[in-house]
Structures are given as structure tokens and as C-alpha cells.
């Protein structure tokens, strides 16, 4: 049987390879920041591409619906999410969506509505291999929450209501 030739190089313990690498090629660029640009880095952005949000007022937050419900005796709490959550969920559960998209949308909606304690209960139960609680039950819960916490159909955020209101405001055509 043939043996491979192998060579062993002894490394001198007094050498520091990092310093040698720095002197090998001083023209190499610095390693990029892995966590993004520093706060000191000035980035010029066109004025039309600067966006800012305004925080919700205490009054707006107080107007959100909350729903308490029980899951096998545990009390869970859901709070009405932002309107965008409904749009994202409806897109993801459309007939053209994949099962992965639907699952992702259900989890995102649940995480966007449940309070921290409720999220912890749901997550613990989902990861418990000996617990029968699963995505099917979570989907049923999300479905109930979706109906219960949906914005008022007469609100400005409900597209169908806006469309019907616009039709009602249109003058009636006269018949000749």
C-alpha cells in the first residue's frame, strides 16, 4: 500500500500570524462592517426618500379592541393589530399562496396580536413534541381572532365599505 507524503511545518510560538497578514498587502480593503454602517457614516439620501412615522397616541392605542380567550384553561390575550396585518394575512391565505406562505402568515398574525405571555404559551406548546396543540388549532384561533378583531366595516380602512359609500354618494342617473 502506498503512503502519501505529508509534511509537517512547525509554527514558531513567538510569531503572531495576524500581524504578518496585515503587512503582506497593505492595499487590501478593510473588512466590511458585518453589522452595517456606523452611526458616524454619513449617507446622503434624496429628500423624497426620507420617511418618518409618528407614534400612536395613547387615545389611539386605547381604542384598539382586546380579546381574552382560553386555550386548555390558560388565559390568553390578543390585541387588535394594525390594519396592515389584515392585508398581509389576506394576501398570504389567498388561493395562490403556498402552504408555507399560509403557515408563515398565521404565525405572523398570531405574533402580531398576542401579548407576550400568550406568545410564550403558544410557542412553548408548539415546540412540545408531546403536546397535541399544533398549527391546525392555531389557525382556528387566528380565524376567530381575525373575525372578532377586524376593523369596523364602516371604518375608512375597510375597502368594501369605502367602495359602497362612494357608490352611495354618486348621483343617481335619471331615466328617460
C-alpha positions in Angstrom: 0.0 0.0 0.0 1.4 3.4 -1.0 1.8 6.1 1.6 1.1 9.7 1.0 3.9 12.1 1.6 2.9 14.5 4.3 4.9 17.4 5.6 4.6 19.0 9.0 5.5 22.6 9.5 6.4 23.7 13.0 5.0 27.1 13.8 7.1 29.3 16.0 5.1 30.2 19.0 6.6 33.7 19.1 5.2 34.6 15.7 1.8 36.3 15.5 0.2 35.5 12.1 -2.3 38.3 12.3 0.4 41.0 12.2 2.1 39.3 9.3 -1.1 39.3 7.3 -1.5 43.0 7.8 1.9 43.6 6.3 1.6 41.3 3.4 -0.6 43.5 1.2 -1.4 47.0 2.6 -3.6 47.7 -0.5 -6.3 45.2 0.7 -9.5 46.9 1.7 -10.6 46.7 5.3 -13.1 44.1 6.2 -16.7 45.3 5.8 -18.7 46.0 8.9 -20.9 43.0 9.5 -23.5 44.9 11.5 -24.0 47.7 8.8 -22.8 51.2 8.6 -21.6 53.1 11.7 -23.7 56.0 13.0 -20.8 58.3 12.1 -21.1 57.2 8.4 -23.0 60.0 6.6 -25.2 58.7 3.8 -26.8 61.2 1.5 -30.4 60.4 0.7 -32.7 62.3 -1.7 -35.3 64.3 0.2 -38.1 62.4 -1.4 -36.8 59.2 0.0 -36.8 60.2 3.7 -39.8 58.7 5.6 -40.8 59.1 9.2 -43.5 57.6 11.2 -45.5 59.2 14.0 -46.1 57.2 17.2 -49.6 56.2 18.1 -51.2 58.4 20.7 -52.5 56.9 24.0 -56.0 57.5 22.8 -55.4 55.6 19.5 -53.9 52.7 21.4 -56.8 52.7 23.9 -59.3 52.4 21.0 -57.9 49.0 19.9 -60.0 46.0 20.7 -58.7 43.3 23.0 -60.0 39.8 23.3 -59.3 37.3 26.1 -59.7 33.7 25.3 -58.8 30.3 26.9 -56.7 27.5 25.5 -56.9 24.4 27.6 -57.6 26.5 30.7 -54.8 29.0 30.1 -56.0 32.6 29.7 -54.5 34.3 26.6 -54.9 37.9 25.4 -55.0 39.2 21.9 -54.9 42.9 20.8 -56.2 44.3 17.6 -53.3 44.6 15.2 -52.5 47.4 12.8 -54.6 47.4 9.6 -51.5 46.2 7.6 -51.6 42.9 9.4 -55.0 42.1 7.8 -53.8 42.9 4.4 -50.7 40.7 4.8 -52.8 37.8 6.1 -55.3 38.1 3.3 -52.6 38.0 0.7 -50.9 35.0 2.2 -54.0 32.9 2.6 -55.2 33.6 -1.0 -55.8 30.6 -3.1 -52.5 31.1 -5.0 -50.5 31.0 -1.8 -48.4 28.0 -0.8 -48.8 26.1 2.4 -45.6 27.7 3.7 -47.0 31.1 2.9 -50.2 30.3 4.8 -48.3 28.9 7.8 -46.0 32.0 7.9 -49.0 34.3 7.7 -50.8 32.5 10.5 -47.8 32.7 12.8 -47.1 36.3 12.0 -50.7 37.3 12.6 -50.7 35.4 15.9 -47.4 37.0 17.0 -48.8 40.4 16.0 -51.9 40.1 18.1 -51.0 38.0 21.1 -49.5 39.7 24.2 -46.0 38.5 25.4 -47.3 36.0 27.9 -49.7 34.4 25.4 -47.0 34.2 22.8 -44.8 32.3 25.3 -47.6 29.8 26.0 -48.3 29.2 22.3 -44.6 28.9 21.4 -43.9 26.5 24.3 -46.9 24.3 23.3 -45.9 24.4 19.6 -42.4 23.1 20.4 -43.6 20.5 22.9 -43.4 17.1 21.0 -45.8 15.5 23.4 -48.5 18.2 23.1 -51.3 17.8 20.5 -51.6 21.6 20.1 -50.4 22.5 16.6 -50.8 24.8 13.6 -54.3 23.5 12.9 -55.5 24.7 16.3 -53.6 27.9 16.0 -55.2 28.5 12.6 -58.6 28.1 14.2 -57.7 30.6 16.9 -56.3 33.1 14.3 -59.5 32.7 12.2 -61.7 33.6 15.3 -59.4 36.5 16.2 -59.4 37.7 12.6 -63.2 37.9 12.6 -63.5 39.3 16.1 -60.7 41.9 15.9 -61.4 43.0 12.4 -61.8 46.8 11.9 -65.3 48.1 11.9 -66.7 47.5 8.4 -67.8 51.2 8.3 -64.3 52.4 9.0 -62.2 54.2 6.4 -59.8 51.2 6.3 -62.4 48.7 5.1 -62.1 48.8 1.3 -65.6 47.3 0.6 -67.2 49.8 2.9 -65.4 52.7 1.2 -66.4 51.4 -2.2 -70.1 51.1 -1.2 -70.0 54.5 0.4 -68.6 56.0 -2.8 -71.3 54.4 -4.8 -73.9 55.8 -2.5 -72.5 59.3 -2.9 -72.7 59.2 -6.7 -75.7 61.0 -8.1 -78.4 58.7 -9.5 -78.8 58.7 -13.2 -82.1 59.9 -14.5 -84.1 57.5 -16.6 -85.6 59.0 -19.8 
